[in-house]
Amino acid sequence: MQVCQLEYQLFDYFFPSSSEDVSSLAPLIDPLCTYLYDTLRPKLIHEANLDILCELVYILKVEVLGEQLSRRGESLAGLRPTLERILADVHERLTFRARTHIRDEIANYLPLDEDLDYPSKLEQSSETKSETSSSDQDSDVSRTWYPPLEKTISCLSKLYRCLESAVFTGLAQEAVEFCSISIQKASKQIAKKSSIMDGQLFLIKHLLILREQIAPFDIEFSVTHKELDFSHLLEHLRRILRGQASLFDWSRSTSLARTLSPRVLESQIDAKKELEKSLKATCEEFIMSVTKLVVDPMLSFVTKVTAVKVALSSGSQNQKVDSAVVRRLKDQAFATPEKVAELVEKVGSAIQQELPIVMAKMKLYLQNSSTRAILFKPIKTNIVEAHSQVVSLLTSEYSPEDLQNVVNMVSIQDLQAQLDNLL
């Protein structure tokens, strides 16, 4: 840049009338630029470090092309094409290295034992947090993240300001898709090593973080893939071999040109929508598993009662009612007041003992209290609904004495208060 500026000043001194046309300097500046390009290119195309490539983009775009060339004006105009060419090479190298990084470090990541050590990893982190200051905690927020998640967010954060929007969108879509798949694979391994609930909460935690972290990127995570389809070619060739079509009949749809013309298939992948779909499905699975853990005896009871009522109804319509089936509900072996009291006690015990353990595990994985409240709300609704159904059945089928002296169910209001206290 200094040499180019000096050459311009010298040229302007001797040939002031010609210096207004920058192209007049081209025979002098172009060889210098070629030397610069030939010196830098071998270094650029062998650079593998994403941080260095991103820094080079910033230096060239902001400091050199933006600040230096704007400030020095026409004296460096002849250098601009070469600098833009160098920047294009850096962009190309950065795109290639980013795609390689996404493939090796995210899509094909092989987890270590400590990467899958949940919930122990979170418990250790929780103990460490209580001993450190809040500033240390903030700087270490990603320590408990599954590595592909941290690598994805770190990679996208570096690339966002360095690449053209269309290129970044394609890379971001790939990274988010592969990261989501990697997290789901890890959750299955954790479910086997620890528990199904740990696997579910691990997946919910990481998908929520991924969704939150990609939100600031102002792009669509949707990419349209085009591919050529030759599947119809085989059937055309079979018809030709059977003599049903001619290879050289150009007027027919089975002509050579048409036969060998591929179809273009388009498919659109939206990584963000797929992420939302996976998150929703996992949350629903978790909600149902916790619901069953607590009120499964009640759900089974309601199912059996419904089956008995259907049998009674169909039997009475056919006028062939078995005497054993006609018996009142509380006379059925599974529905005696004592049996109902057992299931009520079992559910009550689960609410007092099992549910607090679940809530503690939720707190371990999901630090945000509002997130836990959103996830717990449908669980609470399901538990209350199961109790309401049983209360309704008991009120219609059992005597007040049975309900008071034997079954002794908690009221819906007390139940709701008890569940609210768990949050």
Backbone torsions as a table, in degrees:
resi	resn	phi	psi	omega
1	MET	NA	-40.5	178.4
2	GLN	-64.0	-44.5	-179.6
3	VAL	-62.9	-43.4	179.4
4	CYS	-61.0	-40.4	-179.3
5	GLN	-67.7	-41.5	178.7
6	LEU	-65.7	-40.5	177.9
7	GLU	-61.2	-41.8	180.0
8	TYR	-63.2	-44.5	-178.8
9	GLN	-64.4	-40.7	179.6
10	LEU	-65.8	-44.6	179.4
11	PHE	-61.8	-42.7	-179.2
12	ASP	-65.2	-33.0	-179.1
13	TYR	-68.3	-44.9	-176.1
14	PHE	-85.1	-33.6	-176.3
15	PHE	-127.6	66.7	-175.1
16	PRO	-59.8	-34.2	-178.4
17	SER	-71.8	-29.1	-178.8
18	SER	-89.3	-18.3	-173.0
19	SER	-69.1	-16.5	179.5
20	GLU	-66.8	-29.9	177.6
21	ASP	-91.6	107.4	-175.7
22	VAL	-60.0	-30.7	-177.0
23	SER	-64.2	-19.8	178.6
24	SER	-63.7	-26.1	-179.7
25	LEU	-85.5	-6.6	-173.3
26	ALA	-54.1	-43.6	180.0
27	PRO	-59.8	-24.4	179.3
28	LEU	-90.2	-40.9	-173.4
29	ILE	-79.6	-38.5	-175.1
30	ASP	-57.3	-44.6	178.1
31	PRO	-62.9	-36.8	177.4
32	LEU	-63.2	-44.0	180.0
33	CYS	-64.1	-36.9	179.2
34	THR	-64.4	-41.0	176.8
35	TYR	-61.1	-43.9	179.4
36	LEU	-60.3	-47.7	-178.4
37	TYR	-63.6	-44.6	-178.8
38	ASP	-65.3	-28.2	179.1
39	THR	-77.0	-41.0	-174.5
40	LEU	-81.6	-37.0	-171.8
41	ARG	-55.7	-47.1	179.7
42	PRO	-58.4	-33.5	179.7
43	LYS	-71.7	-38.6	-177.0
44	LEU	-67.4	-45.2	-173.3
45	ILE	-74.2	-9.2	176.6
46	HIS	-107.4	-0.1	-179.5
47	GLU	-76.4	125.5	-176.7
48	ALA	-108.7	-12.7	-175.1
49	ASN	-81.3	119.9	-178.7
50	LEU	-61.4	-39.9	-178.5
51	ASP	-62.0	-43.3	-179.4
52	ILE	-66.5	-43.0	179.3
53	LEU	-63.0	-40.9	177.9
54	CYS	-64.9	-38.9	179.3
55	GLU	-66.7	-37.9	177.4
56	LEU	-62.8	-41.1	178.0
57	VAL	-60.1	-45.9	-179.0
58	TYR	-62.4	-45.8	-178.5
59	ILE	-60.6	-46.6	-177.4
60	LEU	-68.3	-44.8	-176.8
61	LYS	-71.7	-48.2	-171.2
62	VAL	-90.4	-54.7	-172.1
63	GLU	-77.8	-40.7	-175.6
64	VAL	-89.4	-67.4	-177.7
65	LEU	-65.9	-36.7	-177.5
66	GLY	-78.4	-58.6	-172.6
67	GLU	-85.5	-56.6	-173.1
68	GLN	-63.8	-50.2	-176.8
69	LEU	-67.7	-35.0	178.7
70	SER	-68.0	-38.3	-176.4
71	ARG	-74.5	-37.5	-175.4
72	ARG	-91.0	-9.2	170.8
73	GLY	63.6	-137.0	-171.0
74	GLU	-65.8	-22.4	-177.1
75	SER	-62.9	-22.0	179.9
76	LEU	-114.3	10.2	-177.0
77	ALA	-59.3	-35.7	-178.6
78	GLY	-68.5	-18.4	-179.2
79	LEU	-86.0	-20.0	-174.8
80	ARG	-55.6	-48.5	-178.8
81	PRO	-56.9	-39.8	179.9
82	THR	-67.8	-42.3	178.2
83	LEU	-64.1	-38.7	177.4
84	GLU	-66.6	-35.0	176.8
85	ARG	-66.7	-41.4	177.6
86	ILE	-63.8	-42.7	178.4
87	LEU	-61.3	-40.2	178.0
88	ALA	-62.5	-39.1	177.6
89	ASP	-64.5	-41.1	178.5
90	VAL	-64.5	-42.9	176.9
91	HIS	-57.5	-45.1	-178.5
92	GLU	-63.6	-43.9	179.6
93	ARG	-66.1	-40.5	179.8
94	LEU	-64.0	-41.9	178.7
95	THR	-62.1	-44.6	179.5
96	PHE	-63.3	-46.0	-178.9
97	ARG	-67.2	-35.0	178.6
98	ALA	-65.2	-43.0	179.0
99	ARG	-64.4	-39.6	176.6
100	THR	-63.9	-42.8	178.9
101	HIS	-61.2	-44.0	179.7
102	ILE	-62.6	-41.5	-179.7
103	ARG	-67.3	-48.0	-173.3
104	ASP	-79.3	-43.0	-171.4
105	GLU	-93.6	-16.1	-178.0
106	ILE	-118.0	-60.2	-176.3
107	ALA	-65.5	-42.5	-175.6
108	ASN	-106.5	24.3	-178.1
109	TYR	-66.7	130.7	177.6
110	LEU	-104.5	110.5	-174.3
111	PRO	-68.6	143.7	171.9
112	LEU	-84.6	166.9	-179.8
113	ASP	-58.5	-40.4	-178.6
114	GLU	-69.4	-23.0	177.5
115	ASP	-66.7	-27.7	-176.7
116	LEU	-106.6	13.1	-175.6
117	ASP	-84.1	65.9	177.3
118	TYR	-109.1	142.5	6.7
119	PRO	-88.4	2.2	-176.6
120	SER	-54.7	-39.5	-178.7
121	LYS	-59.9	-40.8	-179.9
122	LEU	-72.8	-37.2	179.3
123	GLU	-64.3	-42.7	178.0
124	GLN	-64.1	-40.6	178.9
125	SER	-64.6	-38.2	179.4
126	SER	-64.6	-39.6	177.4
127	GLU	-66.0	-40.4	179.8
128	THR	-64.9	-39.3	-178.8
129	LYS	-60.2	-39.3	-177.9
130	SER	-67.5	-17.0	-178.6
131	GLU	-101.2	-8.5	-176.2
132	THR	-114.0	163.9	179.0
133	SER	-76.4	163.5	-177.3
134	SER	-65.5	-31.7	179.5
135	SER	-65.9	-38.0	177.0
136	ASP	-66.6	-37.4	179.7
137	GLN	-65.0	-42.0	-178.4
138	ASP	-63.7	-38.4	-178.9
139	SER	-74.5	-14.3	-175.4
140	ASP	-115.4	26.0	-171.8
141	VAL	-64.6	-28.6	-175.8
142	SER	-91.9	6.4	-176.2
143	ARG	-62.7	-34.2	-177.6
144	THR	-92.6	4.0	177.7
145	TRP	-73.9	148.7	171.7
146	TYR	-66.5	130.5	-171.0
147	PRO	-48.3	-44.1	178.6
148	PRO	-58.7	-30.2	177.3
149	LEU	-67.2	-47.7	179.8
150	GLU	-62.7	-40.8	179.9
151	LYS	-65.8	-37.5	179.4
152	THR	-64.4	-50.7	-177.7
153	ILE	-64.7	-42.4	179.8
154	SER	-62.3	-44.9	-179.0
155	CYS	-63.0	-48.5	-177.8
156	LEU	-65.4	-37.3	179.0
157	SER	-62.3	-37.5	179.9
158	LYS	-72.5	-38.6	-173.2
159	LEU	-80.5	-23.6	-169.6
160	TYR	-55.1	-44.0	-177.2
161	ARG	-91.2	-2.5	-172.4
162	CYS	-103.2	-24.5	-173.6
163	LEU	-115.0	158.2	174.4
164	GLU	-61.7	150.6	-174.2
165	SER	-55.9	-43.9	-177.6
166	ALA	-64.3	-40.3	179.8
167	VAL	-68.6	-45.5	179.9
168	PHE	-61.9	-40.2	-179.5
169	THR	-58.8	-44.1	179.2
170	GLY	-63.0	-43.9	179.2
171	LEU	-67.2	-40.8	-179.5
172	ALA	-64.5	-40.7	178.5
173	GLN	-61.0	-45.1	178.6
174	GLU	-62.4	-47.8	-175.9
175	ALA	-62.2	-45.3	-178.8
176	VAL	-66.7	-40.8	179.2
177	GLU	-63.0	-49.0	-178.6
178	PHE	-67.5	-36.9	178.7
179	CYS	-62.9	-44.8	179.7
180	SER	-60.9	-43.8	179.3
181	ILE	-64.4	-41.9	-179.8
182	SER	-62.5	-41.8	178.6
183	ILE	-64.4	-40.7	-179.8
184	GLN	-65.5	-38.3	176.7
185	LYS	-63.3	-43.5	-179.7
186	ALA	-63.3	-38.5	-178.7
187	SER	-63.7	-34.9	178.3
188	LYS	-67.5	-38.7	177.7
189	GLN	-67.8	-39.0	178.1
190	ILE	-66.6	-37.8	178.1
191	ALA	-60.5	-36.4	178.7
192	LYS	-74.4	-41.4	-175.6
193	LYS	-77.1	-40.3	-175.7
194	SER	-108.2	-81.9	177.2
195	SER	-160.0	161.9	178.5
196	ILE	-59.8	-39.7	-178.9
197	MET	-65.4	-38.5	176.3
198	ASP	-62.4	-41.1	177.6
199	GLY	-61.9	-42.9	-179.9
200	GLN	-65.4	-47.1	-177.8
201	LEU	-68.1	-35.8	174.4
202	PHE	-58.7	-46.2	-178.4
203	LEU	-66.2	-44.8	178.6
204	ILE	-60.5	-46.7	-179.5
205	LYS	-56.1	-50.4	-173.6
206	HIS	-74.9	-35.5	176.6
207	LEU	-67.8	-36.2	176.1
208	LEU	-63.5	-43.9	179.1
209	ILE	-63.7	-43.8	179.9
210	LEU	-60.9	-45.3	179.1
211	ARG	-61.2	-42.4	-178.8
212	GLU	-67.1	-40.3	-174.4
213	GLN	-75.1	-28.2	-179.9
214	ILE	-88.9	-8.5	-178.4
215	ALA	-58.7	-40.0	-178.2
216	PRO	-66.6	-19.7	179.9
217	PHE	-72.5	116.0	-173.6
218	ASP	-83.1	67.5	-179.3
219	ILE	-143.5	165.7	171.1
220	GLU	-92.1	129.5	179.2
221	PHE	-89.5	40.3	-176.9
222	SER	-120.1	130.1	-179.7
223	VAL	-130.5	136.2	177.9
224	THR	-97.1	122.3	178.2
225	HIS	-99.6	134.8	176.0
226	LYS	-116.3	136.5	177.0
227	GLU	-144.1	153.8	-179.6
228	LEU	-89.2	134.4	-177.8
229	ASP	-113.3	117.6	178.7
230	PHE	-108.4	15.7	-174.0
231	SER	-63.0	-28.3	-179.0
232	HIS	-75.8	-14.4	-175.5
233	LEU	-63.0	-40.8	-176.2
234	LEU	-60.8	-44.1	-179.0
235	GLU	-65.0	-39.3	177.6
236	HIS	-62.6	-43.5	-179.5
237	LEU	-64.9	-37.5	177.8
238	ARG	-62.2	-41.9	179.5
239	ARG	-64.4	-38.4	178.8
240	ILE	-65.1	-43.2	-179.0
241	LEU	-66.1	-31.5	178.1
242	ARG	-81.7	-1.7	-180.0
243	GLY	80.2	11.0	-179.7
244	GLN	-83.8	-12.0	178.7
245	ALA	-148.5	155.1	-179.3
246	SER	-103.4	140.0	179.5
247	LEU	-70.0	-26.6	-172.8
248	PHE	-110.2	13.4	177.6
249	ASP	-86.6	91.2	-173.6
250	TRP	-73.7	-13.2	-178.0
251	SER	-85.0	-15.5	-176.7
252	ARG	-99.4	165.1	-178.1
253	SER	-69.3	-15.3	-179.0
254	THR	-96.0	16.5	179.0
255	SER	-62.1	163.6	-177.1
256	LEU	-57.7	-44.0	-177.8
257	ALA	-61.8	-44.8	-178.7
258	ARG	-71.2	-37.4	-178.5
259	THR	-62.6	-42.0	-176.2
260	LEU	-88.9	1.6	179.0
261	SER	-82.0	121.8	-179.7
262	PRO	-77.4	156.5	171.9
263	ARG	-91.9	144.3	178.3
264	VAL	-97.2	115.2	179.5
265	LEU	-101.1	133.1	178.5
266	GLU	-114.3	136.0	175.7
267	SER	-137.6	137.2	-178.3
268	GLN	-109.3	128.3	178.4
269	ILE	-114.6	123.6	177.0
270	ASP	-113.7	102.4	-174.8
271	ALA	-62.9	-34.9	-178.2
272	LYS	-68.2	-41.3	178.9
273	LYS	-66.9	-39.9	177.6
274	GLU	-63.5	-38.0	176.9
275	LEU	-62.1	-45.8	178.6
276	GLU	-61.6	-40.5	-179.2
277	LYS	-64.4	-44.2	178.6
278	SER	-63.8	-41.6	-179.7
279	LEU	-63.8	-44.6	-179.7
280	LYS	-62.5	-45.4	-179.0
281	ALA	-63.4	-41.0	-179.2
282	THR	-68.0	-41.2	177.7
283	CYS	-61.2	-41.8	179.5
284	GLU	-64.6	-40.9	177.7
285	GLU	-62.3	-43.9	179.7
286	PHE	-62.9	-46.1	-179.8
287	ILE	-58.5	-44.4	-178.6
288	MET	-70.4	-36.1	-179.2
289	SER	-68.3	-38.7	178.0
290	VAL	-69.5	-40.6	177.7
291	THR	-58.1	-47.1	179.8
292	LYS	-65.4	-38.4	179.2
293	LEU	-57.3	-36.8	-174.4
294	VAL	-91.7	-51.3	-169.8
295	VAL	-114.1	21.4	180.0
296	ASP	-56.6	-41.0	177.6
297	PRO	-58.7	-38.1	178.8
298	MET	-69.2	-40.2	179.0
299	LEU	-63.6	-41.6	177.9
300	SER	-64.2	-41.0	179.5
301	PHE	-61.7	-47.6	179.8
302	VAL	-62.4	-39.7	178.8
303	THR	-62.5	-43.5	179.6
304	LYS	-66.1	-40.2	179.5
305	VAL	-62.2	-42.7	178.8
306	THR	-61.2	-41.3	179.7
307	ALA	-64.1	-41.2	178.8
308	VAL	-63.5	-42.7	-179.7
309	LYS	-64.9	-37.9	177.2
310	VAL	-64.3	-42.0	178.3
311	ALA	-62.9	-43.2	178.2
312	LEU	-62.8	-42.0	-177.9
313	SER	-65.5	-47.9	-179.7
314	SER	-68.5	-32.9	179.4
315	GLY	-67.6	-41.8	-178.9
316	SER	-68.3	-31.1	178.3
317	GLN	-68.8	-35.1	-179.5
318	ASN	-87.0	-3.9	-179.2
319	GLN	58.9	24.9	177.6
320	LYS	-126.6	66.7	-174.9
321	VAL	-91.4	122.0	177.3
322	ASP	-69.5	139.3	-175.9
323	SER	-62.7	-31.4	-179.8
324	ALA	-70.7	-31.7	-177.7
325	VAL	-78.5	-29.4	-176.6
326	VAL	-70.3	-17.9	-177.2
327	ARG	-54.4	150.4	178.1
328	ARG	-61.1	158.7	-176.0
329	LEU	-57.4	-43.6	-175.4
330	LYS	-70.9	-10.4	176.1
331	ASP	-89.0	-9.6	176.3
332	GLN	-68.5	146.9	-174.8
333	ALA	-58.8	-36.9	-176.3
334	PHE	-84.1	-9.9	-170.8
335	ALA	-121.9	21.3	175.5
336	THR	-65.0	155.0	179.1
337	PRO	-53.4	-36.3	-180.0
338	GLU	-67.2	-41.3	178.4
339	LYS	-65.0	-42.1	178.5
340	VAL	-63.1	-40.7	178.7
341	ALA	-60.7	-38.0	178.8
342	GLU	-63.0	-46.5	-177.3
343	LEU	-69.3	-34.6	177.5
344	VAL	-64.4	-42.2	179.0
345	GLU	-66.0	-38.4	-179.6
346	LYS	-64.4	-43.2	178.9
347	VAL	-66.7	-42.1	178.5
348	GLY	-60.5	-39.7	178.2
349	SER	-65.7	-38.8	178.9
350	ALA	-64.7	-39.1	178.9
351	ILE	-64.6	-37.9	-177.1
352	GLN	-81.6	-31.0	-173.5
353	GLN	-109.6	-49.7	-175.1
354	GLU	-76.4	-43.2	-175.0
355	LEU	-63.4	-41.0	176.0
356	PRO	-60.7	-32.9	177.6
357	ILE	-66.1	-42.2	177.3
358	VAL	-61.5	-44.3	-179.0
359	MET	-63.9	-38.3	178.0
360	ALA	-64.8	-38.9	178.7
361	LYS	-67.7	-39.3	176.3
362	MET	-61.2	-41.5	-179.8
363	LYS	-65.3	-33.3	179.9
364	LEU	-67.5	-43.0	-176.9
365	TYR	-84.5	-36.9	-175.1
366	LEU	-116.0	98.9	-175.1
367	GLN	-71.4	-26.2	-177.7
368	ASN	-76.7	119.4	-175.9
369	SER	-65.7	-34.9	179.4
370	SER	-68.2	-34.1	175.8
371	THR	-64.1	-44.1	178.6
372	ARG	-62.8	-39.9	-179.4
373	ALA	-64.0	-41.4	179.0
374	ILE	-63.2	-41.6	-178.3
375	LEU	-72.1	-33.2	-176.9
376	PHE	-80.1	-24.6	-175.2
377	LYS	-55.8	-51.4	178.2
378	PRO	-65.5	-29.0	176.0
379	ILE	-64.2	-46.5	177.5
380	LYS	-60.2	-45.1	179.4
381	THR	-58.5	-44.1	-179.8
382	ASN	-64.0	-41.4	-179.4
383	ILE	-65.3	-45.7	179.5
384	VAL	-63.9	-40.7	-179.9
385	GLU	-63.9	-41.5	178.6
386	ALA	-62.3	-42.7	177.7
387	HIS	-64.3	-40.9	-179.1
388	SER	-62.8	-40.8	178.6
389	GLN	-63.8	-43.1	179.9
390	VAL	-66.6	-42.3	177.5
391	VAL	-58.6	-43.6	179.6
392	SER	-61.6	-43.1	178.8
393	LEU	-65.6	-44.5	-177.7
394	LEU	-65.1	-39.9	-179.0
395	THR	-62.8	-37.4	-177.3
396	SER	-84.5	-24.0	-171.6
397	GLU	-111.6	-16.7	-174.4
398	TYR	-121.0	156.9	-180.0
399	SER	-78.5	153.9	177.4
400	PRO	-55.8	-33.5	179.5
401	GLU	-64.9	-43.4	178.1
402	ASP	-60.2	-43.6	-176.6
403	LEU	-67.3	-38.0	-175.7
404	GLN	-81.2	-42.5	-171.9
405	ASN	-89.5	-29.4	-173.6
406	VAL	-110.5	-56.4	-172.0
407	VAL	-74.0	-52.4	175.2
408	ASN	55.1	59.5	179.5
409	MET	-80.8	146.3	176.3
410	VAL	-71.6	147.5	179.3
411	SER	-72.1	155.6	-179.1
412	ILE	-61.5	-39.0	179.9
413	GLN	-63.2	-44.9	178.2
414	ASP	-64.6	-37.9	179.0
415	LEU	-62.5	-46.3	179.7
416	GLN	-61.2	-42.1	178.1
417	ALA	-62.7	-41.9	179.4
418	GLN	-61.9	-41.7	179.9
419	LEU	-70.4	-38.4	179.3
420	ASP	-62.3	-32.7	-178.5
421	ASN	-69.3	-16.2	-177.8
422	LEU	-77.5	-21.9	-177.1
423	LEU	-74.3	NA	NA
